[in-house]
Amino acid sequence: MAHKLLIPIQGDDVAPRFDLAGEVLIIETDDQGAILRERTMVMPQGSAEDLCTLILTEDVDTVICNGIEDEYYQYLVWKKVAVHDCVMEHYREAVDSFLAKQNETK
């Protein structure tokens, strides 16, 4: 299944807090898990509300993050966005782990 992932980043790592991320990485994959498109967006300011709006506007189906307040976690889940939280590693390792797990479930 194709995915559109969003990862709040800080440098090369998953940002420690969802609401303070200065940049986000958006990755689109095909049905086999191959990365089709990858882009980084700089956020004008750290804001959970702005991130949630971006996630919905971009039709993101999966968020990989570290710390996220329950209010925003619940909101995204309610909007049918899968949220994988408590991820503390290099963003590339987080993407590789996610895609490997997706391939295992096929």
N, CA, C and O atoms as CSV, one atom per row, in Angstrom:
chain,resi,resn,atom,element,x,y,z
A,1,MET,N,N,0.838,-1.182,0.000
A,1,MET,CA,C,0.000,0.000,0.000
A,1,MET,C,C,0.888,1.251,0.000
A,1,MET,O,O,1.859,1.332,0.752
A,2,ALA,N,N,0.553,2.195,-0.826
A,2,ALA,CA,C,1.291,3.455,-0.895
A,2,ALA,C,C,1.047,4.257,0.382
A,2,ALA,O,O,-0.028,4.189,0.978
A,3,HIS,N,N,2.059,5.013,0.789
A,3,HIS,CA,C,1.964,5.822,2.004
A,3,HIS,C,C,2.484,7.223,1.745
A,3,HIS,O,O,3.302,7.459,0.856
A,4,LYS,N,N,1.986,8.131,2.544
A,4,LYS,CA,C,2.537,9.478,2.601
A,4,LYS,C,C,2.852,9.722,4.065
A,4,LYS,O,O,1.953,9.822,4.899
A,5,LEU,N,N,4.149,9.815,4.370
A,5,LEU,CA,C,4.629,9.949,5.742
A,5,LEU,C,C,5.041,11.385,6.022
A,5,LEU,O,O,5.525,12.087,5.135
A,6,LEU,N,N,4.848,11.810,7.247
A,6,LEU,CA,C,5.378,13.091,7.712
A,6,LEU,C,C,6.147,12.832,8.986
A,6,LEU,O,O,5.669,12.158,9.898
A,7,ILE,N,N,7.367,13.391,9.033
A,7,ILE,CA,C,8.215,13.249,10.213
A,7,ILE,C,C,8.711,14.627,10.620
A,7,ILE,O,O,9.422,15.273,9.850
A,8,PRO,N,N,8.350,15.099,11.822
A,8,PRO,CA,C,8.954,16.338,12.324
A,8,PRO,C,C,10.423,16.052,12.620
A,8,PRO,O,O,10.740,15.097,13.328
A,9,ILE,N,N,11.319,16.877,12.080
A,9,ILE,CA,C,12.745,16.608,12.241
A,9,ILE,C,C,13.481,17.779,12.883
A,9,ILE,O,O,13.046,18.929,12.838
A,10,GLN,N,N,14.601,17.434,13.473
A,10,GLN,CA,C,15.542,18.408,14.019
A,10,GLN,C,C,16.922,17.918,13.609
A,10,GLN,O,O,17.425,16.940,14.162
A,11,GLY,N,N,17.533,18.587,12.648
A,11,GLY,CA,C,18.786,18.088,12.092
A,11,GLY,C,C,18.509,16.801,11.338
A,11,GLY,O,O,17.683,16.774,10.426
A,12,ASP,N,N,19.201,15.731,11.718
A,12,ASP,CA,C,19.006,14.427,11.073
A,12,ASP,C,C,18.158,13.471,11.914
A,12,ASP,O,O,18.007,12.300,11.567
A,13,ASP,N,N,17.613,13.967,13.006
A,13,ASP,CA,C,16.855,13.109,13.926
A,13,ASP,C,C,15.377,13.473,13.939
A,13,ASP,O,O,14.983,14.570,13.541
A,14,VAL,N,N,14.572,12.525,14.405
A,14,VAL,CA,C,13.170,12.813,14.669
A,14,VAL,C,C,13.158,13.857,15.784
A,14,VAL,O,O,13.827,13.690,16.804
A,15,ALA,N,N,12.393,14.935,15.586
A,15,ALA,CA,C,12.358,16.027,16.565
A,15,ALA,C,C,11.869,15.506,17.912
A,15,ALA,O,O,10.972,14.664,17.958
A,16,PRO,N,N,12.451,16.001,19.020
A,16,PRO,CA,C,12.057,15.527,20.342
A,16,PRO,C,C,10.600,15.839,20.682
A,16,PRO,O,O,9.960,15.110,21.439
A,17,ARG,N,N,10.083,16.937,20.110
A,17,ARG,CA,C,8.685,17.303,20.380
A,17,ARG,C,C,7.982,17.681,19.087
A,17,ARG,O,O,8.499,18.454,18.281
A,18,PHE,N,N,6.805,17.124,18.909
A,18,PHE,CA,C,5.964,17.370,17.742
A,18,PHE,C,C,5.677,18.855,17.573
A,18,PHE,O,O,5.746,19.379,16.461
A,19,ASP,N,N,5.357,19.534,18.669
A,19,ASP,CA,C,4.898,20.923,18.604
A,19,ASP,C,C,6.014,21.953,18.446
A,19,ASP,O,O,5.727,23.133,18.249
A,20,LEU,N,N,7.273,21.539,18.526
A,20,LEU,CA,C,8.381,22.486,18.406
A,20,LEU,C,C,9.246,22.252,17.165
A,20,LEU,O,O,10.309,22.858,17.027
A,21,ALA,N,N,8.801,21.391,16.277
A,21,ALA,CA,C,9.603,21.062,15.102
A,21,ALA,C,C,9.719,22.264,14.166
A,21,ALA,O,O,8.725,22.902,13.821
A,22,GLY,N,N,10.944,22.552,13.768
A,22,GLY,CA,C,11.177,23.640,12.829
A,22,GLY,C,C,11.138,23.182,11.379
A,22,GLY,O,O,11.012,23.995,10.463
A,23,GLU,N,N,11.248,21.869,11.179
A,23,GLU,CA,C,11.220,21.302,9.837
A,23,GLU,C,C,10.419,20.005,9.862
A,23,GLU,O,O,10.310,19.336,10.890
A,24,VAL,N,N,9.866,19.673,8.710
A,24,VAL,CA,C,9.209,18.377,8.556
A,24,VAL,C,C,9.690,17.737,7.264
A,24,VAL,O,O,10.001,18.418,6.287
A,25,LEU,N,N,9.743,16.434,7.286
A,25,LEU,CA,C,10.092,15.646,6.118
A,25,LEU,C,C,8.821,14.942,5.662
A,25,LEU,O,O,8.142,14.296,6.459
A,26,ILE,N,N,8.504,15.069,4.382
A,26,ILE,CA,C,7.339,14.388,3.816
A,26,ILE,C,C,7.854,13.401,2.782
A,26,ILE,O,O,8.591,13.769,1.867
A,27,ILE,N,N,7.459,12.147,2.935
A,27,ILE,CA,C,7.917,11.072,2.059
A,27,ILE,C,C,6.705,10.353,1.477
A,27,ILE,O,O,5.771,9.996,2.195
A,28,GLU,N,N,6.738,10.150,0.169
A,28,GLU,CA,C,5.695,9.379,-0.505
A,28,GLU,C,C,6.312,8.068,-0.984
A,28,GLU,O,O,7.403,8.057,-1.555
A,29,THR,N,N,5.606,6.967,-0.745
A,29,THR,CA,C,6.093,5.652,-1.165
A,29,THR,C,C,5.083,4.989,-2.097
A,29,THR,O,O,3.908,5.353,-2.127
A,30,ASP,N,N,5.567,4.012,-2.851
A,30,ASP,CA,C,4.664,3.242,-3.703
A,30,ASP,C,C,4.164,2.015,-2.938
A,30,ASP,O,O,4.434,1.855,-1.747
A,31,ASP,N,N,3.436,1.161,-3.639
A,31,ASP,CA,C,2.854,-0.031,-3.012
A,31,ASP,C,C,3.901,-1.008,-2.493
A,31,ASP,O,O,3.616,-1.782,-1.578
A,32,GLN,N,N,5.109,-0.989,-3.056
A,32,GLN,CA,C,6.164,-1.893,-2.615
A,32,GLN,C,C,7.045,-1.268,-1.534
A,32,GLN,O,O,7.972,-1.917,-1.050
A,33,GLY,N,N,6.776,-0.030,-1.151
A,33,GLY,CA,C,7.550,0.625,-0.111
A,33,GLY,C,C,8.749,1.404,-0.631
A,33,GLY,O,O,9.557,1.896,0.157
A,34,ALA,N,N,8.871,1.522,-1.953
A,34,ALA,CA,C,9.964,2.308,-2.526
A,34,ALA,C,C,9.623,3.797,-2.401
A,34,ALA,O,O,8.479,4.201,-2.604
A,35,ILE,N,N,10.617,4.590,-2.069
A,35,ILE,CA,C,10.395,6.025,-1.908
A,35,ILE,C,C,10.315,6.676,-3.287
A,35,ILE,O,O,11.242,6.587,-4.091
A,36,LEU,N,N,9.183,7.333,-3.537
A,36,LEU,CA,C,8.960,8.010,-4.810
A,36,LEU,C,C,9.360,9.478,-4.760
A,36,LEU,O,O,9.909,10.026,-5.716
A,37,ARG,N,N,9.072,10.093,-3.631
A,37,ARG,CA,C,9.316,11.529,-3.493
A,37,ARG,C,C,9.633,11.839,-2.043
A,37,ARG,O,O,9.029,11.278,-1.128
A,38,GLU,N,N,10.571,12.724,-1.846
A,38,GLU,CA,C,10.978,13.115,-0.499
A,38,GLU,C,C,11.233,14.621,-0.525
A,38,GLU,O,O,11.958,15.113,-1.389
A,39,ARG,N,N,10.644,15.346,0.411
A,39,ARG,CA,C,10.878,16.786,0.477
A,39,ARG,C,C,10.842,17.259,1.920
A,39,ARG,O,O,10.159,16.690,2.770
A,40,THR,N,N,11.594,18.310,2.166
A,40,THR,CA,C,11.661,18.920,3.485
A,40,THR,C,C,10.989,20.275,3.421
A,40,THR,O,O,11.176,21.030,2.467
A,41,MET,N,N,10.211,20.575,4.435
A,41,MET,CA,C,9.558,21.880,4.533
A,41,MET,C,C,9.978,22.536,5.840
A,41,MET,O,O,9.991,21.894,6.891
A,42,VAL,N,N,10.321,23.812,5.770
A,42,VAL,CA,C,10.649,24.580,6.967
A,42,VAL,C,C,9.351,25.191,7.479
A,42,VAL,O,O,8.596,25.809,6.729
A,43,MET,N,N,9.109,25.003,8.774
A,43,MET,CA,C,7.912,25.568,9.388
A,43,MET,C,C,8.238,26.984,9.871
A,43,MET,O,O,9.311,27.210,10.430
A,44,PRO,N,N,7.326,27.938,9.663
A,44,PRO,CA,C,7.600,29.309,10.093
A,44,PRO,C,C,7.793,29.430,11.598
A,44,PRO,O,O,8.541,30.288,12.068
A,45,GLN,N,N,7.118,28.571,12.348
A,45,GLN,CA,C,7.266,28.519,13.805
A,45,GLN,C,C,6.777,27.155,14.280
A,45,GLN,O,O,5.980,26.505,13.603
A,46,GLY,N,N,7.250,26.727,15.432
A,46,GLY,CA,C,6.801,25.462,15.987
A,46,GLY,C,C,5.368,25.584,16.474
A,46,GLY,O,O,5.074,26.386,17.360
A,47,SER,N,N,4.475,24.787,15.894
A,47,SER,CA,C,3.061,24.847,16.269
A,47,SER,C,C,2.387,23.520,15.954
A,47,SER,O,O,2.404,23.064,14.811
A,48,ALA,N,N,1.803,22.912,16.957
A,48,ALA,CA,C,1.088,21.653,16.757
A,48,ALA,C,C,-0.120,21.855,15.852
A,48,ALA,O,O,-0.432,20.993,15.030
A,49,GLU,N,N,-0.803,22.991,15.999
A,49,GLU,CA,C,-1.970,23.277,15.169
A,49,GLU,C,C,-1.571,23.389,13.703
A,49,GLU,O,O,-2.241,22.838,12.829
A,50,ASP,N,N,-0.469,24.111,13.431
A,50,ASP,CA,C,0.001,24.246,12.055
A,50,ASP,C,C,0.419,22.903,11.478
A,50,ASP,O,O,0.160,22.622,10.307
A,51,LEU,N,N,1.061,22.074,12.286
A,51,LEU,CA,C,1.452,20.743,11.817
A,51,LEU,C,C,0.229,19.888,11.489
A,51,LEU,O,O,0.206,19.204,10.466
A,52,CYS,N,N,-0.775,19.925,12.341
A,52,CYS,CA,C,-1.997,19.154,12.081
A,52,CYS,C,C,-2.663,19.624,10.794
A,52,CYS,O,O,-3.128,18.806,10.000
A,53,THR,N,N,-2.710,20.937,10.583
A,53,THR,CA,C,-3.283,21.479,9.351
A,53,THR,C,C,-2.492,21.011,8.141
A,53,THR,O,O,-3.076,20.611,7.134
A,54,LEU,N,N,-1.165,21.058,8.232
A,54,LEU,CA,C,-0.312,20.599,7.139
A,54,LEU,C,C,-0.536,19.116,6.856
A,54,LEU,O,O,-0.629,18.713,5.696
A,55,ILE,N,N,-0.622,18.319,7.889
A,55,ILE,CA,C,-0.841,16.879,7.741
A,55,ILE,C,C,-2.132,16.600,6.972
A,55,ILE,O,O,-2.155,15.756,6.077
A,56,LEU,N,N,-3.189,17.302,7.320
A,56,LEU,CA,C,-4.469,17.086,6.645
A,56,LEU,C,C,-4.467,17.666,5.236
A,56,LEU,O,O,-5.018,17.059,4.318
A,57,THR,N,N,-3.861,18.821,5.055
A,57,THR,CA,C,-3.800,19.457,3.737
A,57,THR,C,C,-2.987,18.624,2.752
A,57,THR,O,O,-3.329,18.535,1.573
A,58,GLU,N,N,-1.924,18.022,3.237
A,58,GLU,CA,C,-1.036,17.210,2.393
A,58,GLU,C,C,-1.531,15.770,2.222
A,58,GLU,O,O,-0.888,14.978,1.532
A,59,ASP,N,N,-2.656,15.423,2.836
A,59,ASP,CA,C,-3.202,14.062,2.774
A,59,ASP,C,C,-2.209,13.023,3.292
A,59,ASP,O,O,-2.073,11.943,2.718
A,60,VAL,N,N,-1.523,13.357,4.375
A,60,VAL,CA,C,-0.590,12.438,5.018
A,60,VAL,C,C,-1.395,11.341,5.718
A,60,VAL,O,O,-2.386,11.630,6.389
A,61,ASP,N,N,-0.973,10.091,5.565
A,61,ASP,CA,C,-1.696,9.010,6.248
A,61,ASP,C,C,-0.940,8.460,7.453
A,61,ASP,O,O,-1.511,7.722,8.255
A,62,THR,N,N,0.354,8.815,7.591
A,62,THR,CA,C,1.150,8.312,8.706
A,62,THR,C,C,2.091,9.397,9.223
A,62,THR,O,O,2.789,10.049,8.446
A,63,VAL,N,N,2.101,9.581,10.534
A,63,VAL,CA,C,3.031,10.499,11.182
A,63,VAL,C,C,3.969,9.677,12.053
A,63,VAL,O,O,3.526,8.839,12.838
A,64,ILE,N,N,5.257,9.922,11.910
A,64,ILE,CA,C,6.262,9.301,12.763
A,64,ILE,C,C,6.866,10.429,13.581
A,64,ILE,O,O,7.446,11.362,13.026
A,65,CYS,N,N,6.729,10.344,14.912
A,65,CYS,CA,C,7.199,11.444,15.756
A,65,CYS,C,C,7.708,10.908,17.087
A,65,CYS,O,O,7.665,9.706,17.353
A,66,ASN,N,N,8.185,11.819,17.907
A,66,ASN,CA,C,8.661,11.464,19.238
A,66,ASN,C,C,7.575,11.861,20.229
A,66,ASN,O,O,6.569,11.161,20.350
A,67,GLY,N,N,7.757,12.969,20.939
A,67,GLY,CA,C,6.769,13.394,21.917
A,67,GLY,C,C,5.635,14.168,21.269
A,67,GLY,O,O,5.875,15.130,20.539
A,68,ILE,N,N,4.396,13.755,21.533
A,68,ILE,CA,C,3.215,14.439,21.006
A,68,ILE,C,C,2.174,14.490,22.115
A,68,ILE,O,O,1.924,13.491,22.790
A,69,GLU,N,N,1.574,15.647,22.297
A,69,GLU,CA,C,0.535,15.780,23.319
A,69,GLU,C,C,-0.668,14.932,22.937
A,69,GLU,O,O,-0.982,14.780,21.756
A,70,ASP,N,N,-1.335,14.385,23.938
A,70,ASP,CA,C,-2.458,13.485,23.710
A,70,ASP,C,C,-3.568,14.145,22.895
A,70,ASP,O,O,-4.209,13.485,22.078
A,71,GLU,N,N,-3.796,15.417,23.105
A,71,GLU,CA,C,-4.849,16.143,22.367
A,71,GLU,C,C,-4.614,16.039,20.851
A,71,GLU,O,O,-5.549,15.777,20.094
A,72,TYR,N,N,-3.379,16.243,20.418
A,72,TYR,CA,C,-3.069,16.199,18.990
A,72,TYR,C,C,-2.996,14.769,18.482
A,72,TYR,O,O,-3.374,14.490,17.344
A,73,TYR,N,N,-2.517,13.870,19.314
A,73,TYR,CA,C,-2.508,12.452,18.967
A,73,TYR,C,C,-3.938,11.979,18.686
A,73,TYR,O,O,-4.208,11.370,17.652
A,74,GLN,N,N,-4.841,12.268,19.618
A,74,GLN,CA,C,-6.235,11.849,19.480
A,74,GLN,C,C,-6.898,12.494,18.263
A,74,GLN,O,O,-7.668,11.848,17.552
A,75,TYR,N,N,-6.597,13.761,18.030
A,75,TYR,CA,C,-7.170,14.466,16.886
A,75,TYR,C,C,-6.743,13.805,15.577
A,75,TYR,O,O,-7.576,13.559,14.704
A,76,LEU,N,N,-5.449,13.519,15.439
A,76,LEU,CA,C,-4.967,12.902,14.208
A,76,LEU,C,C,-5.538,11.504,14.010
A,76,LEU,O,O,-5.905,11.134,12.894
A,77,VAL,N,N,-5.613,10.736,15.070
A,77,VAL,CA,C,-6.202,9.399,14.976
A,77,VAL,C,C,-7.674,9.502,14.572
A,77,VAL,O,O,-8.159,8.713,13.761
A,78,TRP,N,N,-8.371,10.471,15.140
A,78,TRP,CA,C,-9.773,10.699,14.784
A,78,TRP,C,C,-9.910,11.046,13.298
A,78,TRP,O,O,-10.908,10.699,12.666
A,79,LYS,N,N,-8.909,11.728,12.748
A,79,LYS,CA,C,-8.904,12.098,11.329
A,79,LYS,C,C,-8.343,10.973,10.454
A,79,LYS,O,O,-8.082,11.179,9.269
A,80,LYS,N,N,-8.160,9.793,11.033
A,80,LYS,CA,C,-7.702,8.589,10.327
A,80,LYS,C,C,-6.236,8.659,9.886
A,80,LYS,O,O,-5.858,8.097,8.859
A,81,VAL,N,N,-5.426,9.354,10.676
A,81,VAL,CA,C,-3.989,9.405,10.436
A,81,VAL,C,C,-3.325,8.472,11.456
A,81,VAL,O,O,-3.561,8.594,12.659
A,82,ALA,N,N,-2.506,7.552,10.977
A,82,ALA,CA,C,-1.782,6.665,11.884
A,82,ALA,C,C,-0.638,7.460,12.509
A,82,ALA,O,O,0.110,8.137,11.803
A,83,VAL,N,N,-0.503,7.377,13.827
A,83,VAL,CA,C,0.546,8.099,14.538
A,83,VAL,C,C,1.451,7.087,15.237
A,83,VAL,O,O,1.004,6.321,16.091
A,84,HIS,N,N,2.724,7.097,14.862
A,84,HIS,CA,C,3.731,6.254,15.505
A,84,HIS,C,C,4.594,7.197,16.329
A,84,HIS,O,O,5.430,7.921,15.790
A,85,ASP,N,N,4.382,7.181,17.650
A,85,ASP,CA,C,5.096,8.129,18.508
A,85,ASP,C,C,6.172,7.434,19.334
A,85,ASP,O,O,6.334,6.215,19.276
A,86,CYS,N,N,6.890,8.223,20.091
A,86,CYS,CA,C,8.006,7.757,20.920
A,86,CYS,C,C,9.149,7.199,20.080
A,86,CYS,O,O,9.849,6.282,20.510
A,87,VAL,N,N,9.338,7.749,18.887
A,87,VAL,CA,C,10.418,7.334,18.006
A,87,VAL,C,C,11.582,8.296,18.229
A,87,VAL,O,O,11.472,9.493,17.967
A,88,MET,N,N,12.693,7.757,18.712
A,88,MET,CA,C,13.869,8.569,19.034
A,88,MET,C,C,15.072,8.021,18.297
A,88,MET,O,O,15.860,7.263,18.861
A,89,GLU,N,N,15.218,8.405,17.023
A,89,GLU,CA,C,16.352,7.935,16.235
A,89,GLU,C,C,16.536,8.835,15.026
A,89,GLU,O,O,15.772,9.776,14.813
A,90,HIS,N,N,17.547,8.537,14.245
A,90,HIS,CA,C,17.785,9.236,12.991
A,90,HIS,C,C,16.534,9.052,12.124
A,90,HIS,O,O,15.956,7.965,12.100
A,91,TYR,N,N,16.115,10.095,11.419
A,91,TYR,CA,C,14.870,9.983,10.656
A,91,TYR,C,C,14.942,8.906,9.583
A,91,TYR,O,O,13.928,8.277,9.280
A,92,ARG,N,N,16.110,8.679,9.006
A,92,ARG,CA,C,16.232,7.647,7.971
A,92,ARG,C,C,16.014,6.261,8.573
A,92,ARG,O,O,15.377,5.413,7.948
A,93,GLU,N,N,16.532,6.020,9.773
A,93,GLU,CA,C,16.305,4.745,10.452
A,93,GLU,C,C,14.820,4.564,10.768
A,93,GLU,O,O,14.293,3.456,10.666
A,94,ALA,N,N,14.149,5.648,11.149
A,94,ALA,CA,C,12.720,5.578,11.454
A,94,ALA,C,C,11.922,5.206,10.205
A,94,ALA,O,O,11.003,4.390,10.271
A,95,VAL,N,N,12.273,5.801,9.077
A,95,VAL,CA,C,11.595,5.489,7.810
A,95,VAL,C,C,11.863,4.042,7.416
A,95,VAL,O,O,10.937,3.315,7.056
A,96,ASP,N,N,13.113,3.625,7.483
A,96,ASP,CA,C,13.463,2.246,7.117
A,96,ASP,C,C,12.731,1.234,7.997
A,96,ASP,O,O,12.244,0.219,7.499
A,97,SER,N,N,12.651,1.503,9.295
A,97,SER,CA,C,11.943,0.597,10.219
A,97,SER,C,C,10.467,0.525,9.875
A,97,SER,O,O,9.881,-0.557,9.847
A,98,PHE,N,N,9.865,1.683,9.611
A,98,PHE,CA,C,8.443,1.722,9.264
A,98,PHE,C,C,8.177,0.926,7.987
A,98,PHE,O,O,7.263,0.103,7.943
A,99,LEU,N,N,8.973,1.171,6.956
A,99,LEU,CA,C,8.764,0.480,5.680
A,99,LEU,C,C,9.007,-1.017,5.796
A,99,LEU,O,O,8.309,-1.807,5.160
A,100,ALA,N,N,9.990,-1.417,6.601
A,100,ALA,CA,C,10.254,-2.851,6.807
A,100,ALA,C,C,9.053,-3.521,7.471
A,100,ALA,O,O,8.664,-4.627,7.096
A,101,LYS,N,N,8.469,-2.842,8.459
A,101,LYS,CA,C,7.288,-3.410,9.132
A,101,LYS,C,C,6.108,-3.503,8.181
A,101,LYS,O,O,5.334,-4.457,8.246
A,102,GLN,N,N,5.961,-2.512,7.291
A,102,GLN,CA,C,4.876,-2.546,6.319
A,102,GLN,C,C,5.043,-3.706,5.350
A,102,GLN,O,O,4.064,-4.347,4.968
A,103,ASN,N,N,6.280,-3.976,4.954
A,103,ASN,CA,C,6.546,-5.092,4.032
A,103,ASN,C,C,6.321,-6.438,4.690
A,103,ASN,O,O,5.958,-7.404,4.018
A,104,GLU,N,N,6.534,-6.515,6.019
A,104,GLU,CA,C,6.312,-7.769,6.745
A,104,GLU,C,C,4.833,-8.130,6.779
A,104,GLU,O,O,4.488,-9.311,6.794
A,105,THR,N,N,3.950,-7.126,6.791
A,105,THR,CA,C,2.521,-7.390,6.928
A,105,THR,C,C,1.862,-7.729,5.596
A,105,THR,O,O,0.661,-7.999,5.559
A,106,LYS,N,N,2.618,-7.721,4.506
A,106,LYS,CA,C,2.037,-8.035,3.190
A,106,LYS,C,C,1.880,-9.514,2.998
A,106,LYS,O,O,1.408,-9.955,1.950
